[in-house]
Structures are given as C-alpha cells and as structure tokens.
Amino acid sequence: MRVAIPSHEYKEMESEISDNLGNAEVFVILDVRDGKVRNVNSLESLYAKHGSPGDIPHFLKVNEVKSLIVKSINPRMIPAFKRNGITVYSSEDNTVQECVDKLLKDELVLASINPRRRTSEIPIKKPPYHGIPGKDRTGYHNFGDR
C-alpha cells in the first residue's frame, strides 16, 4: 500500500506534517507492505498554493497512492479523494514517523464529513413576509381602519 503525508520538508521520516494540505510543498510517499515500511520518498507537489481542488487527488492517484494522512482537511475534499480511490485518515501527530507508527498499529481515524456542516442539511431561511397589497397573512382582505 502506498501512503502519502503532506509536508513542507524533504526530511522524509523526520518531516513535520503540513497543517494545510493545499499548501504542502512536499508529499512524503511511503510503501508499506507486510506491516513494515519498505520505501520512503519525497515527492514535490506540483500544486502547492495554486491549483484547482481536484488536482491534488488526481496527482496522488497518478503516483499510485492508496491512503493519505492529514492533520486537517476541508470536508468537501474527501469525496474527491474517494473518487480517486484514496482513503483519507486524520492524525493529530506532528511528524511522519509518529503517523507511520499509528498506521502500522492500525490506530488512525478515518477523516469524515461533519454531518452538521453538510450544505444539504443547512436550514433555508425564508424571506420576510411583506404581504400582498390588500391582503393579510391569511390571504383575507385587510381593509385597515375602514
């Protein structure tokens, strides 16, 4: 399984994890097989600080990445990674080594969309009732003081 972790450094296992996936200058790419890390590479991100939302998932898919470990991610990005066959994990760790240790122990948490934040569930505010001239809220004629 190939795993990607966003970073700003080329220190591989000692690299600090980037707080913002879109601003990551480097992806540390790990090849994990049989519960061990077989290979570690640093791959320069072509889309650091510029690019469209679908560029990073496609970039990782082209590099055969199957899992992504991030500190934080915009919930709207998760479906784009899923469409590209990439599982997104969330981690509070600071270095790549700490994340790998949790990955090998199967202690990472899947990143998920907060259901309270889904736009389909946000209540739509109705515009204020200004009334129809000559009628009140019930639809009956309102002649005022006459």
C-alpha positions in Angstrom: 0.0 0.0 0.0 1.3 3.4 -0.9 0.7 6.2 1.7 1.1 10.0 1.2 1.7 12.5 4.0 1.8 16.3 3.2 4.8 18.2 4.5 7.0 21.3 3.9 10.3 19.5 4.3 12.4 16.9 2.5 13.5 15.1 5.7 11.3 12.1 5.0 10.5 10.3 8.3 11.6 13.3 10.4 9.4 15.7 8.4 6.8 17.7 10.1 3.2 17.3 8.7 1.7 20.2 7.0 -1.3 21.8 8.6 -2.8 22.7 5.3 -3.0 20.1 2.6 -3.3 22.7 -0.2 -0.1 24.5 0.8 2.0 21.4 1.2 5.2 21.7 -0.9 6.1 18.0 -0.5 4.4 14.7 -0.1 6.3 12.0 1.8 5.4 8.8 0.0 5.7 5.5 1.9 5.5 2.0 0.6 4.0 -0.2 3.3 4.0 -4.0 2.9 3.6 -6.8 5.5 3.4 -4.3 8.4 6.7 -2.6 7.5 7.8 0.5 5.7 9.7 -0.7 2.6 10.5 2.5 0.9 10.3 6.3 1.7 10.5 9.1 -0.9 9.7 12.8 -1.0 7.7 14.0 -4.0 7.4 17.7 -4.8 3.8 18.9 -5.0 3.1 20.5 -8.4 0.0 22.3 -6.9 1.4 24.0 -3.7 -0.6 27.2 -3.1 -2.1 27.1 -6.6 -4.3 24.7 -8.5 -7.9 23.5 -8.5 -9.5 21.3 -5.8 -9.3 18.2 -7.9 -5.6 18.5 -8.8 -4.1 17.0 -5.6 -6.4 13.9 -5.6 -5.5 13.3 -9.3 -1.8 13.9 -8.7 -1.7 11.3 -5.9 -3.7 8.8 -7.9 -1.2 9.1 -10.8 1.5 8.3 -8.3 -0.4 5.2 -7.2 -1.2 6.5 -3.7 -4.0 4.5 -1.8 -4.0 6.3 1.5 -3.5 9.9 2.7 -2.8 11.0 6.2 -3.5 14.7 7.1 -3.8 16.9 10.1 -6.8 18.7 8.7 -8.8 18.7 5.5 -11.7 20.6 4.1 -14.6 18.1 4.3 -15.6 19.0 0.8 -12.3 17.5 -0.5 -13.0 14.0 0.9 -15.3 12.8 -1.9 -12.7 13.9 -4.5 -10.2 11.6 -2.8 -12.7 8.8 -2.6 -13.5 9.1 -6.3 -9.8 8.6 -7.0 -9.6 5.5 -4.8 -7.7 7.2 -1.9 -8.6 6.7 1.7 -8.1 9.7 3.9 -7.0 9.4 7.5 -6.9 12.1 10.1 -4.0 12.4 12.6 -3.0 14.9 15.3 0.6 13.9 15.2 3.4 16.3 14.2 5.9 14.1 12.4 5.7 11.5 9.7 7.3 8.9 12.0 4.5 9.3 14.6 1.9 8.9 11.8 3.6 5.8 10.5 3.7 4.2 13.9 0.0 4.8 14.3 -0.7 3.5 10.8 1.2 0.2 11.5 -0.7 -0.2 14.8 -4.0 0.5 13.0 -4.8 3.4 15.3 -5.5 6.1 12.7 -9.0 7.6 12.3 -10.8 7.9 9.0 -11.4 11.6 8.1 -15.1 12.2 7.8 -17.6 14.8 6.8 -19.2 16.5 9.8 -22.9 16.0 9.2 -23.7 19.3 10.8 -21.7 21.0 8.1 -23.4 19.4 5.1 -24.9 22.1 2.9 -28.0 19.9 2.2 -28.9 20.0 5.9 -28.4 23.7 6.5 -31.9 25.2 7.0 -33.0 27.6 4.4 -34.2 30.9 5.8 -37.5 32.1 4.4 -37.6 35.7 3.2 -39.6 38.0 5.4 -43.3 38.2 4.6 -44.1 41.6 3.1 -47.6 40.7 2.3 -49.7 41.1 -0.8 -51.2 44.6 -1.1 -54.7 44.5 0.3 -54.3 41.1 2.0 -53.0 39.9 5.3 -51.0 36.7 6.1 -54.1 34.6 6.0 -54.9 35.7 2.5 -58.1 37.6 3.5 -58.6 41.2 2.5 -57.4 43.6 5.1 -59.1 47.0 4.8 -57.4 48.5 7.8 -59.4 51.1 9.7 -62.4 51.2 7.4 
